[in-house]
C-alpha cells in the first residue's frame, strides 16, 4: 500500500504548496499529488497556480517522494504534444519519480480556451491525446492525423530512460476502455470495486480518500463546508459546471452533517481508517489523503504519529 498527500492547488499559494510538498516527504508520504486546474472550485479557495511549474520546483526541493498529476487533461487546454514533452522532462529532472495522471477534463478548466464538447466527444479527444503521447514517447519524428487532433513531424528530443506511467481517471465503462487500451494504471474518487475489477492492467490503482483533520470534529466539518463542499456534488456535476459561481450555487445547501457522512472529520484515527478501508476493500492500492481540514501541519503531524503506519497496514476485509 502506497500513501500520498494531496496538495490542494485551489486552497494554497504557490510557495506554500512547495513547502507542504517538502514537509510531506519529511512526514513519510510515498508521493504527493496535485490537480491541474485553471480555476478553483469555489472563489473562497482563492488560488489555482500552474501545476507543471510547481512540480519543477518540488522536484528540485525533494529527493524521494513521488510526483503525480491528479489529473491533467491533455486534450483541450493543453495539446498532447506539449504534455508529452513536459512529462518527459519532469520525469528526467525528478530522477524517474513522476506519474502522469490524466483525465477527459472538466468544464471548469477546459472551457477557458474555447468550446468544451459533450462527454462522448471529449472521450474521443482524450483517446487521441493518449495515442499521441504514446507515439511521441517512442522517439523520432512522428505525425498523427486523428478526427480531432493532429501532430505534424514532431519529436520529443529529451526522453527519460524510464517512461512515466500513465494513470487514467475512470468513472465508468467509457473511461475504463481507454484505461485498458492506453493506460498503465487508474485514478478514481469513489470506492467502487467495479472500477478496479474492470481494469485489466496490473499498474497502480489510485483513489482520493476524503479526510479532514482538526482538533475536533465540528471544526473539521466546518472547514469542509467552507472550502471543500464541492466534493459532495458527484462526478457528473464536477465535470460539467463552468465557473466557481456555479459551484457556489450548486452547494449552497450542503451542511456539516452532510459532510460528516462522507468525510472522516476530526482527530479520531479509527474514523479515518474506516473511510480509507472502503477504498482498500474496493481494490485500490495507492491512497491519496485528501485533507480538507484547516491545518495542514496538524494533519501532517497526525499522519506521522498516528495515521500513516496504520493506513499502510490496511488490507481488504476478510483477506
N, C-alpha and C positions, 0 to 999 in steps of 0.2 A: 504494500500500500504506500503510495506517494501522497504527500500532503503539500498543498500550495496555499499561497496567500494572495488574495485579490487586492490589487492596487486600484483604488477607485478613482479613475481619472476624472469622473464627474464631480467629485467631492473635495478634491485637494489640488493645490497649486503644484506646478512642476517640481520645484526644489523639494517640497515636502514629499512628493511621491518617490523621488530618488532616495531621500533619507529613509523612508519606510522600507524600500527595497533592500537597502543595506542592513537595516535593523531586522528584517525578516530572515535574511541569510544568517545573521548572528543568532537569531532565535531558534534556528534549526529547521526552517522550512526547506523542502526539496526544490520548490520552484515558486516563482511569482507569476501572476497572470494579470494582464491588462486588457480591458476592452479597447476598441479602436473607433472612437466616436468623433463626430464633428460638433454635436450639441450635447449638453447634459440632458438627462431625462426631465428634470424639474429646474426651473430658474433658481430656486433656493439653493441648489447644489453649487452653482456658481462657477464651474470650471469645465474645461474639456481640452486639455493640451494635446499635442501630437504624440501619439504612442511611439512611432518609429524614432523620433528624435530622443524621447525619453529613454528608450531601450539602448540607444547608442551610449548614453551616459551611464546607465545602470550596468551595462556590460563592462565598462571601464572601471566601475567602482566595486564590483563584486568578483568573486573567484570561483564559486562552486554552484550557486543557485541557478536553476534552470529559468529560462525566459520564454514566456508563452503569450501569444496573442489570443485573446478570448472574447470575440473573434474579429478578424478582418474580413471585410467584403472586398474581394479582388476584382470586381466586375463592373463597378459604376463610378464611384468617387475616385478610384484608382484604376488604371489599366493593369491587367495581369502581368504584362511585361515589366512594369515598374515594381510590382510586388515580387516577381521572380528575382529581380536584381537586388532589391532591398533585403529580402530574406536570405539570399546567398551571402550578402555582405555581413549581415548581422550574425549569421552562423560562423563566419570566419573570425570576426573580431571578438566573439564570445567563446571561442575555442569549443565549438560544437555543442553549445548549451541551448540553442534556440529550437522551439517548436512552432510551426506556422498553423495556428488555429484559424479556420476560415468558415464563412457562412454566406448565405444568399443575400443578406443585407436587411437593414431596417429603414423604413421611410424617413425616420428621424434624422438620419445621417446622409443617406444617399440622394435624397431629393434636392439637396443644395446645389448640385451640378446639373439639374435638369429633371426630366420625367423619370419616375420610378415605376416599372411595369407591374402587372399583376403577378401573383405567386407563380403560376405556371411558366410565364415568360422569364421571370427572374431566375428560375431554376435552369432554364436553357442557357442564359447568360453565364450562370455560375459554373455549369458543366464545361462550357467552352473556356472559361477563365482557367480552370484547373488543368484542362488539357494543354493550354498554352504554357502554364508554369512548368508542367512536367516536360513538355517539349523543349523549352529553353534550358532546363536543367540537364538535358542530355549533352549540352555543349555544341559548339559550332554555330554557324549561321542557320537560322531557322525561319520559315514562313508558315503562316496558318491562315486559312480562309474559312471562317465559320459563318453561320447565319447572322450572328450579331457582332462578333469580334474578329479582328484580323491582326496579323503580325507580318511585317514585310522585312525580310532579311535582317533579323535581329539576333544578337549574340550577347549572352552574359559572359563577360571575359573572366571575371573572378568567381569561380565556383569552389565551394568547400570540398575537402576530401570526404566529408560525410554529409550528405544532403539532409536538410531539416525534415523531420517527419511532418506530414500534412494531416491535421486532425479536423474533421468536418463536423460542423454543428448539425445535429439531427433532431427532428421533431416529429417525423412521420415517414411514410414509405418513399416519397419522392426524394427526400434528402438522404435516406438510407441507401437508396440505389446509387446515388452519387458517391457516398462514402465507400460503398463496396467496390465501385469501379475505379475510384481515383484517390481514395484516402488511405492513410496508414492507421488512423485512429478516429475516435469520435468525441464530440462535445455535447453535453446536454445540461438542461437546467431543472429537469423534473426526474423523480426517482421511478422511471418507467422501465421495467425489466424488458419489455418488448423492443426497446431501442437498443439495448445491449445484445439481446438474442438475435435481433435482426441484422446485426453487423457481422459479416463473415470474416473480417480480418482478425489479426492477432495483436494489433497495436494497442496503445493506451486508450483508456475509456475515461474521459474527464467529466466531472459533474460539479456544479457550483452548489454548495450547501448553505442555506440561509441561516446565518448566525448574527447575534447582536449582543456583544458583551458590554456590561456595565455593572457597577456595584450592586444594583438592584434591578428587578425585572421591569418595573414601571419606567425607570429612566431609559432602559434599553428599548422598550416598546415605543416610547415617546420619540426617540431618535429615529426609529424606522418610519413612523408616521410622518415625521417632518421631512426626511430626505430620501427615503428608500421605499415608500409605499407603492411606487410604480411596479415593484416586483410582484405584487399581488394580482396584477391585471391579466396575466397569462400571455403566452407567446403570440396569439393572434392579434391582441391589442398592441403588444410591444413592437411588433413588426410593422404596424400599419399607420400609427399616428405620426403626423409630420413635425410637430414642434412641442417644446416644453409646455406651452399654454394648454395644449390638448391633453397632455398627461395630468396637468393640474385639474382640469375639469373631470377627467375620467376617474380620478382617485379621490375626489373631494369627500366621499362618504366613508373612506377607509378608517377604521377605528383601531385602538390599541388591542382590543380583544381579537379583531381580525388578524392582526399582526402575530399575536401570540400563538395562533393556530398553525402558522406556517414557520415562524422563526423560533429558534432557541434564544430566548431573551434572558439576560441577566447573568449571574455568576455560577449557576448550577451546572456543574460539569456533566451530570447524568442527563440533563435535558439536551445539552449539546451533542452528547454521544447518541441519544435516541434519534435526533434529527438526522445525524450522519448515517446511522445504521440503515435507514430506509434506502439510501443510495448504495451502500455496501450490499444489501440484500438484492438490489436490482442488478448488481454485477459490475458497478463502477470501481475502478482501481486507482484513480487519480482524483482525490477530493480537494476541491478549492474552497477554502474557508472564506466565505463572503461576509466579513464582519461589517454590519451596518450600525454598530454601536457608536457612541460619541467619542470614544477614547481609543485610538489605535494602539498607543503604547500600553495601555492597560490590557488590551486583548493580547498583544504580543507577550506580555508577562504571563498572562493566564495560559497561553499556549505553551510557553516554555516550562512552567511549573506544574500544570495540572492536565492540560488537554492533549498535548502533542503525542506523548507516548501511548496514551490510551486510544487515540484515533488510529495510530499506525497498527495497533493490535487488533482492530476490529476485523471480524471475519463474518461471512454470511451466516445468518441464523440457521442453526441446525447442522452446520458443516463440522 
